[in-house]
Amino acid sequence: MQIKFLGGAREVGRMGITVKSEKTQVLVDYGVMLGDEIGFPMHVPPKEIDAILLTHSHLDHSGAIPLFYVQGKRPLYTNILNMELTQLLVQDLIHHSSYMLPFEYLELKTMVSNNIHLNYQANESLGDMNFQLLNAGHTPGSSQVLIEADGKRFLYTGDFNTFDSKLLKGAKMEEAGDLDAIVIESTYAKDDHPERSIVEKEFIEAATEVVETGGTVLVPAFGVGRAQEIASVLYDHKFKYPVYLDGMAREVSRIMMNHGEYLKNPKLFATAINSAEWIQGWRDRRRAVRNPSVIISPSGMLKGGPSQFFVSKIGKKTNNAIFLVSFQVPGTPGQILMDTGMCTIDGVATKIKASVKKFDFSPHCGASQLRDALRKVGGHPKVFAVHGAEGNCELLAEWAKTELGLDAVAPKTGESFQI
């Protein structure tokens, strides 16, 4: 079995690998890097790919897959929930993109029509290769990929989380069995997340304090997963004040309610989402900012979406608050707001008077969980640490080598390895 790293090696973004057996080659994830320019993984000729396996909908894993449907119709394996969320995100990328993308809506439509739905733990065969998807606990429908070929067993974790959230059950690493190799994310190899129950309690207390003093709380949140998690946390903690839901989070919530089997507690989720007031237009937005409440709205980094409007209104008053609950990429408005207290409103850098706080609701494993995950996998696998910046890949690989005695590396883009 041969594994080649096309992107996401010693970086976060444009994730993609190929896995090749004697007779079959599959592509696992093929994402983009969004910045001043759009970044793609290394090119792989579509004619050399027999199928594509997709772990989850986030664009750094899915955003470049339509390239393989400019010509040809390769099967794309993922579950139905993940496919619908991926379609929504890629469609949004095309619609709002300031980049020159090498694909359009037609390629996205062809991609979706070639999806083969694959449930968790269902076995699938392709040529001399067998594979299955395992729950990753990261976003709704997210998967790990387990591949068997040439007498070897290989696990690609994608982005994963081993603890339960309000929304999802955590990944169970024991499900993979004995492995010969594992490609594991290392996003937070240096940092542990605080106990989730403590974060939830602090978040609810802070939101209640703001609203009870007549203020409004803006929660910029990623539309897929994070917005729904926050709504579920508010409902489960019996938050008794108005909660508004806006932007892409509304359509994502509709999709998720049609696929409750992928959620930890679909009844809690449906009740939480239906208890929130869905903002339908500008009249609702203007009303919401005048109402002591919590407003959940994309974009999670304040880079676009309705949250920019909300910041321009909510940010002007000291009794209001902005609670950041999503990862903030350096250089984004959210990161600048955290570092400087400034935000660009109508093209003008403006001092934000509302209080600004950060709450860690990350759906990635922290450092301790990454290490526990490697301890729990069976066999004596070769470890490839990917999806990490600022030395995180190297750090996790060195730990696996030193502490567990495993053959571990932080591969570079373009490198291939035989298993």
N, C-alpha and C positions, 0 to 999 in steps of 0.2 A: 504494500500500500504506500502511495506517495502523497504527501501533503505539501501544497504550495501556498504561500502567503502573498496575497495580491494587494492587501491594504489592512489598516488597523494594527499594524505591527509597530510597537513603540509609539503609538499615537492613538487618539480617540477620534474615530470618524472613518468613513469609507471602508468599512469592514468587508472582507471577502477572502475566501479560501477555496481551493479546489482539492478534491479528494479523488485519487485515481487508483483503480485496481487494474488487474491484468487486462480486462475487457471493457471497463466502464469508467467514466469520469463525470462527477457531479460538481456543481458549483454550490457552495453554502454561503448565503448572504452576498449582497453586492450593493454597498451603500455609497453615499456621497459625503463629502466634507463641505459644510456650508461656512463660507467666510467671505472675504472681499471678492474672491473668485471661487467657483465651485470645483471641488476636487473629486476625482474618480479613482477607483482602484486600478491596478495594472490591467491592461487589456488581455483578454483571453478570447481566441477565435470562437464564435458561437458554434461553428460546425464541430468543434472538439468537445462540446458539452452535451451530455445525454439527458440531463435534467438539472433543475435548480431546486434547492431546499432553502426555505426562508424561515428564520427563527422568530422574528417579530417585526412589527410595523414601523418602528422608528426609522427615519430616513437615513441615518448613518449605517443601517443594515439593509434597507430595502430600496433606497432612492434611485439606484442606477440599473435595477433589474429590467426596466422597459427596453434598454439597449438590446437585449437578446430577442426582442420581438419586432425589430425593424424588418428583419427577414426571418422566416422560420417560425416554428411553433413548438418549442420545447416544453415538456410538462413541468409545472411549478407545484411543488408539494408543500402545503402548509394547511392549517385548519381553517375552517370557514370564517370564524371570528377574526383571526389574524388577517385573512385575505381582505375582508371588508374594511378593516381599519387601515390596512396598507393602501388600498385603493383610494380611500379618503385622503390620506396624507400625501400620496404621490400626485393626486389630482390637485390638491392645494398647492403643492410645489410648482406644478406646471402653471396654474392659474396666476399665482402671485410672483412668479420668478422674474427677477431682473437679469437672470443669467440667460445665455444662449444655450438652451438644452438640446442635446442631440436626439431627442424623441419628443413625441406629442401625445395628445389624447388617444389617437388611434393605436399607438403602441401599448399604452396602458390598457385599453380595452382588450387588445389581443392577449396581453399578459393575464388579465383576469379570466378570460374565457379558457385559458389553458391551465387553470388551477385544478389540481386534484386534491380534494379534501382528505386530510389524514388526521384521524383522532389520536390523542395521546395513547402511546403504547400499542398502537396497531402496527403490525409488521407489513412492510412493503418490499417487494423485490424489483430490481432493475438490472438486467444482465446478470453478472456474477456478484452483484452487491445487494445486501439486505440493509434496511434502515428503518428506524422508528423515531417518533418525536416524544419527548418527555417534558412534563411541566417544568417551566423555568421560574415561575413565580415573579416575573419582572413586570410585564404589562399584560393586560387581558389577552389570552391566546398565545402568549410567548412560549417558546419551546427550546429545549436542548435537542441536539441531533446525535443519535447513536447509530454508527455505521459499522457493519461487519462485512469484511471482504478479505480474500487471500489468507484466511485463517487468523485475521487480526480484528480486534474490537477497539473502536475509536469513539471518543465522546467530544463533541464541540458544545461548550456550555452556552455560547452566545452571552447575552447579558442575563444574569440570573440573581435570584434572591432566595435564601434558604429559610427566612423567617416569615410567618404569616403576617399579612397586613389586614386591614379591615376588608379589603377587596378580594385578595387572592391568597390561596394556600402557597406556602413556600415550597421550593424545589427539594426533593428527597434524593440525595446523591447516591444512596444505596441502590436505587432502582436501576442504575446503569450496570451493576455487576462488575466482574473483573475486566480491567481495561489494559490495553497495550499502549495507548496514547490518549492524552487529553489536551485539548486547546481550551484554556481557561481565561476569562477576562481578568483584568487586574486594575480596574478603574480606581478602586479605593484601597490599594495594597498598603498604603501608608497610614490610613485613617480608619478608626472605628466610628460607627454611627451611635449616637446616644440611644438608650433604651426607648423603644417606640412608645410604650405606655406613658413614659415621662414626657416625651415630646407632645403627645396628644393632649395631656393634661395642661401643659404650659400653653399650648396653642389655644385651647378652649378658654382658659382663664384670661389670657390676654385679649382674645376677641370679645369676651363678655364684658371686660372692663371698658373697652373702647365704646361698645354699643350702649352700655348702660349710662355712659356719660354723654350720650347724644351724638357719638361719632359713627363713621362708616369705615369698614375694613375692606380694602381691596386685597384679594388673594390672586395674584397672577399665577396661573398654573397651566402646565402642559395639558392640552385637550384630551390626550389619550392616557387614561389611567390616573394621573395626578389630580385632575379636577374632580373625578369621581371618588377618589380616595378621600379628599378633603370633605366633600359633601357627605360621605358615609361617616366620617369621624364626627362631624358636627351633629348629625342625626343620632348616632349611637350614644353620644355624650349628652343627649337631651338639650341641645342648644335651643333656646326657646324664642329666638329672635329671627327676623326674616333672613332668608338665604336666597341669593339670586345666582342663576347659572347663565352664562352667555357664551357666544362664539361657537367654535367647533365642538366644545364640550357638550353642547346640546345634541348634535348629530351622533357623536360617539356614544353618548348615553343611550340614545335610541337603539343603536346597533347592539350594544351590550345587553340591553333588556331582552333582545331576541335570542340571546345565546347565554342564558343564565347558568348553563351547565359548566361553564368555565370559571365561575365565580365561587368564592368561598361560601358566601351567604346571599344567594340571589334575592331572597325576600327582603333582607335588610337593605340591599342596594336599591331595589325597585322602590321601596318605601321612602328611602332617603332622597332619591332623585325626584320622585313625584311630590315630595314635600317642599322641594325648592321651587321658587318661581322662575320660570324660563323667560328670559328677556327676548322679545320678538322684534324689537326695532328701536329706533332712536328715542321715541317717546318713553319707552320703558327704561332706557338707560338714564335719561334725564331725571326720571322719577326715582330711580334706584339711588342715585348719588345724593338725593335730598333726604333719604330715609335711613335712619340708624339701622345698619344691617351688615351682612357679609356678602360681598360680591365676588364670585369665583369666575375668572375670565382669562382665556388665553390672550396674549402669548405669555408663557411662563418666564421669559427673559425680558419682557416689555419691549420686544423688538417689532411687534406688529399686533394685529388683532384689536379687539375693543379695549384691551387693557390700557392702551395709550390714551384713549379718550378719558377713561376713568382716572388715570394718573393726573391728567390736566385739571380735573375737578377736585378729586379727593386730596391731591397733594398740596392744595392751597391752604388747608385748615389744620391747625395744630391738634384739634381733638380727633382727627382722623388717623388712620394707620394703613401702612402697606406691609403685608406679611409675605415675604418671599419663601416659597416652599419648593421651588425647582432649582436644579443646578444652574448656575450663572456662568456662562462662558466668558472668559476675559474679553473685554472690549464691548460687550453687549450693554444696552441701557440698564439692565438689572444689576450687572456687576459694577457699573459706574455709579449707580445710585447707592449701592452698598458701601462703596469705597469713599465717595465724596459727598453724598447727600444731594447730589445734583441730578437733574433729568432734563432732557431736551423736550420742550413743549412748544409746539408750533414753530419749530426751527430755532428756538431760543433756549440756551442753557439756563435752567431755572432752579433755584434753591427750593427743595421740597420741605414744607413745613410739617407735614404729617410725620408721625413716628415711623421708622422703618426697622423691621425685625426679620431675622432669618430663622426658619424652622426646618430641621433636617428630616424630610419625609422621603429620603432616597429609596428607590426600589432596587438598588444594587447591593450586593454583599459588601460589608465592611471588611477590614483587614482580618479580624478574628474569624469571620465566617468563611472567607476565602481559604484560610489555612485549615479550618475544620472540614471544609469541602474536600480538600486534597487528602486529609487524613481518612475520610470516610470512603473514598473510592477504592474498589477492590483491585487486586493485582499489584503490579509494580510498574505503573505506566510511565512512559516518557512524557514530560510536561512541557507544553508550549504556552508561555504567558503572553497574552496580547491585550489590545484594547486598554492601554494605559499610557499616560503621558508623564513627563518629568521623572523618569526613572522608575515608575511603578512596575513595569513589566520585568525589568531587570531585578528589582527588589524581590518580587514574588518568586521568580525563578531561582534566585540565590537562596531564598528561605527553603524552598522545596528541596534543593540540592543539599543544603547544610543540615536541616532539621529532619528531613524524611529520607535522605539518602537516595533521592530519585534523580534520574538523568533529566535535567531541566534547563531550558534555554529561553531567552527572549528573542525570537526570530526577527529578522529584518525583512522589509518588503522585498519580494522577489526570490527569497530563499525557498528551497525545496528540501524535504527530508523524507527518507525512506523509513518505514516502520516495519 
